[in-house]
Amino acid sequence: MAGLLCVFLFTAKKEIKTYCTLFFAFLIMYALLIRLSVGGIGIRIIAQFLVDILVVWLAVSINKQHFWERYVKTVVFLASISLMLWLLSILQINIWDQITPEINSLMSYRVYSDSIRYQEYSFKLHGMFLYSHRTVDMRNVSIFTEPGIYQMVLNTAIFVLLFLRDKLVSFSDKEVGRALVVLAFALLSTQSTTGYISICFIILFYLLFEKRDTTEQNWKQKILIALFSILLFLMIDYMVRGSESFIQVSIISKLFSGKNKVSLDASGMARADLIFLALQSMVRHPFGVGYSNLGALMNVENTGMAGAAIMQFGAAWGLLPLIVVAWWIFYPVLKFCRKRYVAVLYIFMYINTVLAQSDLFYPVLIMIPIGLYSLHCFDTTYFAISNDGKEHAKI
């Protein structure tokens, strides 16, 4: 945190420095206020927030014009590797497991004996740098710890390909199409319900709102054909594999109980319980209770509560910081996206993800507002070239 802050304060441009520094100052001062009043917030959580944000700023600032292209290419490269190795594991050809040692994942799970006492276990996996194969299930996580993390990486890349196409100057239409195919199949292999919800809204917004010129119409026809093909594959997969199929694992089992009644599974209930508990806490304690008191409430009320990072933040910090965080993240998107529906889609993707996951400032999510802010404020020449057809043709 200290190293990144030094680099940021000495090298950042004035506008982004003001945008981030005021936000950091607010977080630090409010954290001190909560620590003095109720406790439960310290340097660790501040460092986590600041490092997440400053790492994104550093990555974007190295080369703002080519950041988006490099991000998409990196994700497609890793997705291609993960798809090949995941398919081999599905076919029970465990070459990857044979050449890589078994290690403990950073992802763990708890087995509760009562509302307070539990045992924590780490998932086992093979590989770290190109692909990680979790031995506990057959879901594709690429190099990450769980499918819910990987899906946001993939969905963000798809979002950039479809709605920030003007930032990908060197990408041809064929390259965009190939990248979308790879990313779509990789997303399907994660079997992440959160990821499926986000991609459904991405496709819906693209089909409903993107302009209907010849190129866009062709793309929409291709997407509809791809959707039909994927639905056909899912139906065949469900008929052949039954309880092990994508639909059963990712959707049906999470919505229906064994008695065919609508109900959430264990992971869904863990998130729903935490959301309702956090809402109650915010109503009773609008200025925040700190993470220690929130953790005590979680242990008393139920077991295994997880995710809902934005609700945890609101309960621990209070309503004012929650509003400030929402403004800080959404303001650049609302201001600098020329198409308002793109901003609305991003806001939905962000809320959908942080209601399911356990962090508030995932780098792949906040890179969109930070990247847009950086490009718009500090590289007007690039924007003039990208948005002016004559100027772009001249270059």
Sine and cosine of phi, psi and omega as CSV:
sin_phi,cos_phi,sin_psi,cos_psi,sin_omega,cos_omega
0.00,0.00,-0.72,0.70,-0.02,-1.00
-0.89,0.45,-0.68,0.73,0.00,-1.00
-0.89,0.45,-0.71,0.70,0.00,-1.00
-0.92,0.40,-0.61,0.80,0.04,-1.00
-0.89,0.45,-0.65,0.76,0.02,-1.00
-0.89,0.46,-0.73,0.68,0.03,-1.00
-0.87,0.49,-0.68,0.73,-0.03,-1.00
-0.89,0.45,-0.75,0.66,-0.08,-1.00
-0.93,0.38,-0.49,0.87,-0.04,-1.00
-1.00,-0.01,-0.39,0.92,-0.12,-0.99
-0.87,-0.49,-0.31,0.95,-0.07,-1.00
-0.94,0.35,0.52,-0.86,0.08,-1.00
-0.94,0.34,0.31,-0.95,-0.15,-0.99
-0.86,0.51,-0.72,0.69,-0.12,-0.99
-0.91,0.41,-0.74,0.67,-0.02,-1.00
-0.94,0.33,-0.49,0.87,0.05,-1.00
-0.90,0.43,-0.68,0.73,0.03,-1.00
-0.91,0.41,-0.70,0.72,-0.02,-1.00
-0.85,0.53,-0.68,0.73,-0.05,-1.00
-1.00,0.07,-0.64,0.77,-0.08,-1.00
-0.90,0.45,-0.68,0.74,0.04,-1.00
-0.88,0.47,-0.63,0.77,0.03,-1.00
-0.91,0.41,-0.71,0.71,0.03,-1.00
-0.88,0.48,-0.69,0.73,-0.02,-1.00
-0.88,0.47,-0.66,0.75,0.03,-1.00
-0.88,0.47,-0.73,0.68,-0.02,-1.00
-0.87,0.50,-0.70,0.71,-0.05,-1.00
-0.92,0.40,-0.70,0.71,-0.01,-1.00
-0.91,0.41,-0.65,0.76,0.01,-1.00
-0.93,0.36,-0.58,0.82,0.05,-1.00
-0.89,0.45,-0.66,0.75,0.05,-1.00
-0.88,0.47,-0.65,0.76,0.01,-1.00
-0.88,0.47,-0.72,0.70,0.00,-1.00
-0.92,0.40,-0.64,0.77,-0.02,-1.00
-0.89,0.46,-0.62,0.78,0.00,-1.00
-0.95,0.30,-0.49,0.87,-0.07,-1.00
-1.00,-0.02,-0.83,0.56,-0.07,-1.00
-0.85,-0.52,-0.22,0.98,0.00,-1.00
0.98,0.22,-0.06,-1.00,0.10,-0.99
1.00,-0.04,0.06,1.00,0.09,-1.00
-0.71,-0.70,0.80,-0.59,-0.05,-1.00
-0.67,-0.74,-0.29,-0.96,-0.10,-0.99
-0.92,0.40,-0.49,0.87,-0.05,-1.00
-0.88,0.47,-0.73,0.68,-0.04,-1.00
-0.94,0.34,-0.60,0.80,0.06,-1.00
-0.89,0.46,-0.71,0.70,0.00,-1.00
-0.88,0.48,-0.65,0.76,0.01,-1.00
-0.88,0.48,-0.72,0.69,-0.01,-1.00
-0.89,0.45,-0.75,0.66,-0.08,-1.00
-0.92,0.40,-0.64,0.77,0.00,-1.00
-0.91,0.42,-0.69,0.72,0.04,-1.00
-0.82,0.57,-0.71,0.71,-0.06,-1.00
-0.95,0.31,-0.70,0.71,-0.09,-1.00
-0.95,0.31,-0.52,0.86,0.07,-1.00
-0.90,0.43,-0.66,0.75,0.05,-1.00
-0.89,0.45,-0.72,0.69,0.02,-1.00
-0.84,0.53,-0.69,0.72,-0.02,-1.00
-0.89,0.45,-0.70,0.72,0.00,-1.00
-0.89,0.46,-0.68,0.74,0.00,-1.00
-0.93,0.37,-0.67,0.75,-0.14,-0.99
-0.95,0.30,-0.35,0.94,0.00,-1.00
-0.86,0.50,-0.68,0.73,0.07,-1.00
-0.39,-0.92,1.00,-0.03,-0.12,-0.99
-0.89,0.45,-0.61,0.79,-0.07,-1.00
-0.91,0.41,-0.58,0.81,-0.10,-1.00
-0.96,-0.30,0.09,1.00,-0.05,-1.00
-0.85,0.52,-0.75,0.67,-0.08,-1.00
-0.90,0.44,-0.67,0.74,0.01,-1.00
-0.89,0.46,-0.68,0.73,-0.02,-1.00
-0.92,0.38,-0.60,0.80,0.05,-1.00
-0.88,0.47,-0.78,0.63,-0.04,-1.00
-0.87,0.49,-0.70,0.72,-0.01,-1.00
-0.89,0.46,-0.64,0.77,0.02,-1.00
-0.90,0.44,-0.70,0.72,-0.01,-1.00
-0.91,0.41,-0.67,0.75,0.01,-1.00
-0.90,0.43,-0.65,0.76,0.02,-1.00
-0.86,0.51,-0.77,0.64,0.00,-1.00
-0.92,0.39,-0.58,0.82,0.02,-1.00
-0.91,0.41,-0.62,0.79,0.01,-1.00
-0.89,0.46,-0.70,0.71,0.03,-1.00
-0.90,0.44,-0.72,0.70,-0.05,-1.00
-0.90,0.44,-0.61,0.79,0.01,-1.00
-0.90,0.44,-0.70,0.71,-0.01,-1.00
-0.89,0.46,-0.73,0.68,-0.05,-1.00
-0.95,0.30,-0.55,0.84,0.06,-1.00
-0.91,0.41,-0.67,0.74,0.03,-1.00
-0.89,0.46,-0.63,0.78,0.06,-1.00
-0.88,0.47,-0.65,0.76,0.01,-1.00
-0.93,0.37,-0.57,0.82,0.07,-1.00
-0.88,0.47,-0.61,0.79,0.00,-1.00
-0.99,0.11,0.11,0.99,0.00,-1.00
0.90,0.43,0.45,0.89,0.10,-0.99
-0.99,-0.17,1.00,0.03,-0.20,-0.98
-1.00,-0.01,0.81,0.59,0.03,-1.00
-0.89,0.45,-0.68,0.74,-0.05,-1.00
-0.88,0.48,-0.65,0.76,0.00,-1.00
-0.92,0.40,-0.49,0.87,-0.03,-1.00
-0.97,0.25,-0.51,0.86,-0.09,-1.00
-0.99,-0.17,-0.06,1.00,0.01,-1.00
-0.83,-0.56,0.60,-0.80,0.00,-1.00
-0.97,0.25,0.42,-0.91,0.08,-1.00
-0.99,0.15,0.77,-0.64,-0.01,-1.00
-0.74,-0.67,0.23,-0.97,0.07,-1.00
-0.99,0.13,0.74,-0.67,0.05,-1.00
-0.97,0.25,0.38,-0.92,0.15,-0.99
-0.95,0.32,-0.26,0.97,0.02,-1.00
-1.00,0.04,0.74,-0.67,-0.01,-1.00
-0.74,-0.67,0.20,-0.98,0.06,-1.00
-0.67,-0.75,0.39,-0.92,-0.07,-1.00
-0.91,-0.41,0.62,-0.79,0.12,-0.99
-0.90,-0.43,0.93,-0.37,-0.09,-1.00
-1.00,0.03,0.69,-0.72,0.16,-0.99
-1.00,-0.05,-0.46,0.89,0.17,-0.99
-0.43,-0.90,-0.27,-0.96,-0.10,-0.99
-0.94,0.35,-0.23,0.97,-0.05,-1.00
-0.87,-0.49,-0.71,0.70,-0.11,-0.99
-1.00,0.07,0.70,-0.72,0.01,-1.00
-0.44,-0.90,0.30,-0.95,0.14,-0.99
-0.93,-0.36,0.69,-0.72,0.00,-1.00
-0.94,-0.33,0.75,-0.66,-0.03,-1.00
-0.81,-0.58,0.56,-0.83,0.06,-1.00
-1.00,-0.07,0.61,-0.79,0.15,-0.99
-0.93,0.37,0.50,-0.87,0.07,-1.00
-0.99,-0.13,0.62,-0.79,0.03,-1.00
-0.55,-0.84,0.29,-0.96,0.07,-1.00
-0.88,-0.47,0.81,-0.58,0.04,-1.00
1.00,0.00,0.44,-0.90,-0.01,-1.00
-0.69,-0.72,-0.68,0.73,-0.27,-0.96
-1.00,-0.07,-0.50,0.86,0.04,-1.00
-0.94,-0.35,-0.53,0.85,-0.02,-1.00
-0.26,-0.96,0.62,-0.78,0.07,-1.00
-0.86,-0.50,0.87,-0.48,0.02,-1.00
-0.99,-0.16,0.93,-0.38,0.05,-1.00
-0.98,0.21,0.78,-0.63,-0.02,-1.00
-0.98,0.20,-0.21,0.98,-0.10,-1.00
-0.99,0.17,-0.40,0.92,-0.02,-1.00
-0.43,-0.90,-0.09,-1.00,-0.04,-1.00
-0.92,-0.39,0.60,0.80,-0.03,-1.00
-0.98,-0.20,0.62,-0.78,-0.04,-1.00
-0.99,0.16,0.87,-0.50,0.04,-1.00
-0.88,-0.47,0.05,1.00,-0.05,-1.00
0.81,0.59,-0.82,-0.58,-0.01,-1.00
-0.99,-0.12,0.16,0.99,-0.14,-0.99
-0.99,-0.16,-0.06,-1.00,-0.13,-0.99
-1.00,-0.02,-0.44,0.90,-0.04,-1.00
-0.41,-0.91,0.34,-0.94,-0.03,-1.00
-0.87,0.49,-0.56,0.83,-0.01,-1.00
-0.89,0.45,-0.50,0.87,0.07,-1.00
-0.97,0.24,-0.71,0.71,-0.07,-1.00
-0.91,0.42,-0.59,0.81,-0.05,-1.00
-0.88,0.47,-0.57,0.82,-0.02,-1.00
-0.95,0.32,-0.51,0.86,0.09,-1.00
-0.90,0.44,-0.72,0.70,-0.01,-1.00
-0.93,0.37,-0.71,0.70,-0.03,-1.00
-0.91,0.42,-0.57,0.82,0.05,-1.00
-0.90,0.43,-0.67,0.75,0.04,-1.00
-0.90,0.44,-0.66,0.75,0.05,-1.00
-0.90,0.44,-0.65,0.76,0.05,-1.00
-0.85,0.52,-0.71,0.71,0.00,-1.00
-0.90,0.43,-0.68,0.73,-0.02,-1.00
-0.89,0.46,-0.61,0.79,-0.09,-1.00
-1.00,0.00,-0.59,0.80,-0.16,-0.99
-0.91,-0.42,-0.26,0.97,0.09,-1.00
-0.88,-0.48,0.63,0.77,-0.07,-1.00
-0.86,0.52,-0.53,0.85,-0.04,-1.00
-0.93,0.38,-0.27,0.96,0.05,-1.00
-0.99,0.14,-0.27,0.96,-0.04,-1.00
-0.99,-0.14,0.94,0.33,-0.16,-0.99
-0.89,0.46,-0.62,0.79,-0.10,-0.99
-1.00,0.05,-0.06,1.00,-0.03,-1.00
-1.00,0.09,0.79,-0.61,0.15,-0.99
-0.99,0.11,0.21,-0.98,0.02,-1.00
-0.88,0.48,-0.59,0.81,0.02,-1.00
-0.91,0.41,-0.65,0.76,0.03,-1.00
-0.90,0.43,-0.64,0.77,0.06,-1.00
-0.88,0.48,-0.70,0.72,0.00,-1.00
-0.89,0.46,-0.70,0.71,0.01,-1.00
-0.90,0.44,-0.66,0.75,0.01,-1.00
-0.89,0.46,-0.66,0.75,0.00,-1.00
-0.90,0.44,-0.63,0.78,0.01,-1.00
-0.89,0.45,-0.74,0.67,-0.01,-1.00
-0.88,0.48,-0.72,0.69,-0.05,-1.00
-0.92,0.40,-0.61,0.79,-0.01,-1.00
-0.90,0.43,-0.71,0.71,0.01,-1.00
-0.93,0.38,-0.59,0.81,0.06,-1.00
-0.90,0.44,-0.66,0.75,0.03,-1.00
-0.90,0.44,-0.65,0.76,0.04,-1.00
-0.86,0.50,-0.61,0.79,-0.05,-1.00
-0.96,0.27,-0.25,0.97,0.04,-1.00
-0.96,0.29,-0.45,0.89,-0.04,-1.00
0.83,0.56,0.62,0.79,0.00,-1.00
-0.99,-0.11,0.86,-0.51,0.02,-1.00
-0.89,0.46,-0.67,0.74,0.04,-1.00
-0.86,0.50,-0.67,0.74,0.03,-1.00
-0.90,0.43,-0.64,0.77,0.01,-1.00
-0.91,0.41,-0.63,0.78,0.03,-1.00
-0.89,0.45,-0.71,0.70,-0.02,-1.00
-0.89,0.45,-0.70,0.71,-0.04,-1.00
-0.92,0.38,-0.55,0.84,0.06,-1.00
-0.88,0.48,-0.68,0.74,0.01,-1.00
-0.96,0.28,-0.55,0.83,0.08,-1.00
-0.87,0.49,-0.74,0.67,0.00,-1.00
-0.91,0.41,-0.68,0.74,0.00,-1.00
-0.87,0.50,-0.73,0.68,0.00,-1.00
-0.91,0.42,-0.62,0.79,-0.01,-1.00
-0.91,0.41,-0.70,0.71,-0.02,-1.00
-0.93,0.36,-0.55,0.83,-0.07,-1.00
-0.99,0.12,-0.61,0.80,-0.24,-0.97
-0.91,-0.41,-0.37,0.93,-0.03,-1.00
-0.92,0.39,0.57,-0.82,-0.10,-1.00
-0.88,0.48,0.48,-0.88,-0.13,-0.99
-0.98,-0.21,0.84,0.55,0.18,-0.98
-1.00,0.08,0.02,-1.00,-0.11,-0.99
-0.87,0.49,-0.70,0.72,-0.03,-1.00
-0.90,0.45,-0.73,0.68,-0.02,-1.00
-0.91,0.42,-0.61,0.79,0.01,-1.00
-0.90,0.44,-0.65,0.76,0.05,-1.00
-0.89,0.46,-0.67,0.74,0.02,-1.00
-0.89,0.45,-0.64,0.77,-0.01,-1.00
-0.91,0.41,-0.63,0.78,0.06,-1.00
-0.89,0.45,-0.66,0.75,0.02,-1.00
-0.90,0.43,-0.64,0.77,0.01,-1.00
-0.92,0.40,-0.64,0.76,0.03,-1.00
-0.90,0.43,-0.65,0.76,0.06,-1.00
-0.89,0.45,-0.68,0.73,0.02,-1.00
-0.89,0.45,-0.65,0.76,0.03,-1.00
-0.88,0.48,-0.70,0.71,0.02,-1.00
-0.88,0.48,-0.66,0.75,0.00,-1.00
-0.90,0.44,-0.67,0.74,0.01,-1.00
-0.91,0.41,-0.67,0.74,0.03,-1.00
-0.89,0.45,-0.64,0.77,0.05,-1.00
-0.89,0.46,-0.68,0.73,0.04,-1.00
-0.88,0.47,-0.68,0.73,-0.02,-1.00
-0.90,0.43,-0.62,0.78,0.02,-1.00
-0.91,0.42,-0.70,0.71,0.02,-1.00
-0.91,0.42,-0.66,0.75,0.02,-1.00
-0.87,0.49,-0.65,0.76,0.00,-1.00
-0.92,0.39,-0.63,0.77,0.00,-1.00
-0.94,0.35,-0.54,0.84,-0.06,-1.00
-1.00,0.09,-0.73,0.68,-0.14,-0.99
-0.99,-0.17,-0.24,0.97,0.09,-1.00
0.86,0.51,-0.91,-0.42,-0.09,-1.00
-0.92,0.39,-0.27,0.96,0.01,-1.00
-0.99,-0.14,0.03,1.00,-0.09,-1.00
-0.96,0.27,0.26,-0.96,0.00,-1.00
-0.86,0.51,-0.73,0.68,-0.06,-1.00
-0.89,0.45,-0.68,0.73,-0.02,-1.00
-0.91,0.43,-0.73,0.69,-0.07,-1.00
-0.94,0.35,-0.67,0.74,-0.17,-0.98
-1.00,-0.04,-0.44,0.90,-0.13,-0.99
-0.82,-0.57,-0.89,0.46,-0.14,-0.99
-0.87,0.49,-0.72,0.69,-0.05,-1.00
-0.92,0.39,-0.36,0.93,-0.02,-1.00
-1.00,-0.01,-0.21,0.98,-0.03,-1.00
-0.93,-0.36,-0.41,0.91,-0.10,-1.00
-0.83,-0.55,0.67,-0.75,0.06,-1.00
-0.99,0.14,0.03,-1.00,0.00,-1.00
-0.90,0.44,-0.34,0.94,0.00,-1.00
-1.00,-0.08,0.28,0.96,0.02,-1.00
0.89,0.46,0.44,0.90,0.11,-0.99
-0.98,-0.17,0.55,-0.83,0.01,-1.00
-0.92,0.38,0.84,-0.54,0.04,-1.00
-0.28,-0.96,0.41,-0.91,0.01,-1.00
-0.99,0.12,0.49,-0.87,0.08,-1.00
-0.98,0.19,-0.14,-0.99,-0.08,-1.00
-0.87,0.50,-0.70,0.72,-0.02,-1.00
-0.93,0.36,-0.60,0.80,0.04,-1.00
-0.92,0.40,-0.68,0.73,0.03,-1.00
-0.91,0.42,-0.60,0.80,0.01,-1.00
-0.87,0.50,-0.66,0.75,0.02,-1.00
-0.96,0.30,-0.68,0.73,-0.02,-1.00
-0.89,0.45,-0.68,0.73,0.02,-1.00
-0.87,0.50,-0.67,0.74,-0.02,-1.00
-0.93,0.37,-0.61,0.79,0.03,-1.00
-0.87,0.48,-0.75,0.67,-0.02,-1.00
-0.92,0.39,-0.62,0.79,0.04,-1.00
-0.90,0.44,-0.67,0.74,0.00,-1.00
-0.91,0.40,-0.63,0.78,0.04,-1.00
-0.88,0.47,-0.70,0.72,0.04,-1.00
-0.87,0.49,-0.67,0.74,-0.01,-1.00
-0.90,0.43,-0.66,0.75,0.00,-1.00
-0.91,0.41,-0.58,0.82,0.03,-1.00
-0.93,0.37,-0.66,0.75,-0.04,-1.00
-0.98,0.18,-0.56,0.83,-0.06,-1.00
-0.75,-0.66,0.97,0.24,-0.09,-1.00
-0.91,0.41,-0.25,0.97,0.01,-1.00
-0.99,-0.12,0.12,0.99,0.09,-1.00
1.00,-0.09,0.49,-0.87,-0.01,-1.00
-0.89,-0.46,-0.08,1.00,-0.06,-1.00
0.99,0.15,0.38,-0.93,-0.06,-1.00
-0.95,0.32,-0.51,0.86,0.00,-1.00
-0.90,0.43,-0.74,0.67,0.02,-1.00
-0.92,0.39,-0.59,0.81,0.05,-1.00
-0.90,0.43,-0.67,0.74,0.04,-1.00
-0.88,0.48,-0.64,0.77,0.04,-1.00
-0.90,0.44,-0.66,0.75,0.05,-1.00
-0.88,0.47,-0.66,0.75,-0.01,-1.00
-0.89,0.45,-0.65,0.76,-0.01,-1.00
-0.94,0.34,-0.56,0.83,-0.03,-1.00
-0.97,0.25,-0.69,0.73,-0.13,-0.99
-0.97,0.26,-0.62,0.79,-0.08,-1.00
-0.31,-0.95,0.03,-1.00,0.01,-1.00
-0.88,-0.47,0.56,-0.83,0.12,-0.99
0.96,0.29,0.36,0.93,0.04,-1.00
-0.89,0.45,0.63,-0.77,-0.08,-1.00
-0.45,-0.89,0.25,-0.97,0.09,-1.00
0.95,0.32,-0.47,-0.89,0.03,-1.00
0.78,0.62,0.78,0.63,-0.09,-1.00
-0.85,0.53,-0.64,0.77,-0.06,-1.00
-0.93,0.37,-0.54,0.84,0.03,-1.00
-0.97,0.25,-0.63,0.78,0.09,-1.00
-0.86,0.51,-0.68,0.73,0.00,-1.00
-0.88,0.47,-0.71,0.70,0.00,-1.00
-0.88,0.47,-0.64,0.77,0.00,-1.00
-0.94,0.33,-0.66,0.75,-0.06,-1.00
-0.97,0.23,-0.65,0.76,-0.10,-1.00
-0.99,-0.11,-0.52,0.85,-0.05,-1.00
0.94,-0.35,0.12,-0.99,-0.11,-0.99
-0.95,0.31,-0.62,0.78,-0.04,-1.00
-0.89,0.46,-0.77,0.64,0.06,-1.00
-0.87,0.48,-0.56,0.83,0.04,-1.00
-0.89,0.46,-0.68,0.73,0.03,-1.00
-0.91,0.42,-0.67,0.74,-0.01,-1.00
-0.90,0.44,-0.68,0.74,0.03,-1.00
-0.89,0.46,-0.70,0.71,0.02,-1.00
-0.87,0.49,-0.69,0.73,0.03,-1.00
-0.89,0.45,-0.70,0.71,-0.06,-1.00
-0.89,0.46,-0.62,0.79,-0.02,-1.00
-0.98,0.19,-0.67,0.74,-0.15,-0.99
-1.00,0.05,-0.38,0.92,-0.07,-1.00
-0.84,0.54,-0.77,0.63,-0.02,-1.00
-0.87,0.49,-0.59,0.81,-0.03,-1.00
-0.94,0.35,-0.69,0.72,0.02,-1.00
-0.92,0.40,-0.55,0.84,-0.07,-1.00
-0.99,0.12,-0.66,0.75,-0.20,-0.98
-0.97,-0.24,-0.16,0.99,0.13,-0.99
-0.98,0.18,0.86,-0.52,-0.04,-1.00
-0.92,0.38,-0.44,0.90,0.02,-1.00
-0.96,-0.29,0.89,-0.45,-0.12,-0.99
-0.90,0.44,-0.55,0.84,-0.01,-1.00
-0.91,0.41,-0.44,0.90,0.07,-1.00
-0.91,0.41,-0.65,0.76,0.05,-1.00
-0.90,0.44,-0.68,0.74,0.01,-1.00
-0.89,0.47,-0.66,0.75,0.02,-1.00
-0.90,0.44,-0.68,0.73,0.03,-1.00
-0.87,0.49,-0.69,0.72,0.00,-1.00
-0.87,0.50,-0.67,0.74,0.04,-1.00
-0.89,0.46,-0.73,0.69,0.00,-1.00
-0.85,0.52,-0.68,0.73,-0.02,-1.00
-0.90,0.44,-0.76,0.65,-0.04,-1.00
-0.91,0.42,-0.66,0.75,0.04,-1.00
-0.85,0.53,-0.63,0.78,-0.04,-1.00
-0.97,0.24,-0.74,0.67,-0.09,-1.00
-0.97,0.23,-0.21,0.98,0.18,-0.98
-0.97,0.24,-0.39,0.92,-0.02,-1.00
-0.98,-0.18,-0.44,0.90,-0.11,-0.99
-0.96,-0.29,0.03,-1.00,-0.21,-0.98
-0.94,-0.33,0.14,0.99,0.02,-1.00
-0.81,-0.59,0.47,-0.88,-0.06,-1.00
-0.99,-0.12,-0.52,0.86,-0.11,-0.99
-0.89,-0.46,0.86,0.51,0.07,-1.00
-0.89,0.45,0.80,-0.60,-0.07,-1.00
-0.81,0.58,-0.65,0.76,-0.04,-1.00
-0.94,0.34,-0.31,0.95,0.08,-1.00
-1.00,0.06,-0.72,0.69,-0.06,-1.00
-0.99,0.17,-0.12,0.99,0.05,-1.00
-0.92,0.38,-0.41,0.91,0.00,-1.00
-0.94,0.35,-0.79,0.61,0.07,-1.00
-0.90,0.43,-0.65,0.76,0.00,-1.00
-0.92,0.40,-0.66,0.75,0.02,-1.00
-0.90,0.43,-0.69,0.73,0.03,-1.00
-0.90,0.43,-0.66,0.75,0.02,-1.00
-0.89,0.45,-0.70,0.71,-0.02,-1.00
-0.90,0.44,-0.73,0.69,-0.03,-1.00
-0.90,0.44,-0.72,0.69,-0.09,-1.00
-0.93,0.37,-0.62,0.78,-0.10,-0.99
-0.99,0.12,-0.55,0.84,-0.23,-0.97
-0.88,-0.48,0.07,1.00,-0.02,-1.00
-0.61,-0.79,0.89,0.46,-0.06,-1.00
-0.91,0.42,-0.50,0.87,0.04,-1.00
-0.89,0.45,-0.69,0.72,0.01,-1.00
-0.88,0.47,-0.68,0.73,-0.01,-1.00
-0.93,0.38,-0.59,0.81,0.03,-1.00
-0.90,0.44,-0.65,0.76,0.02,-1.00
-0.93,0.38,-0.69,0.72,-0.07,-1.00
-0.92,0.38,-0.59,0.81,-0.15,-0.99
-0.99,-0.13,-0.14,0.99,0.00,-1.00
-0.94,-0.35,0.94,-0.35,-0.08,-1.00
-0.87,0.49,-0.66,0.75,-0.01,-1.00
-0.91,0.42,-0.70,0.72,-0.01,-1.00
-0.90,0.43,-0.63,0.78,0.01,-1.00
-0.91,0.41,-0.66,0.75,0.02,-1.00
-0.91,0.42,-0.62,0.79,0.02,-1.00
-0.88,0.47,-0.71,0.71,0.00,-1.00
-0.90,0.44,0.00,0.00,0.00,0.00
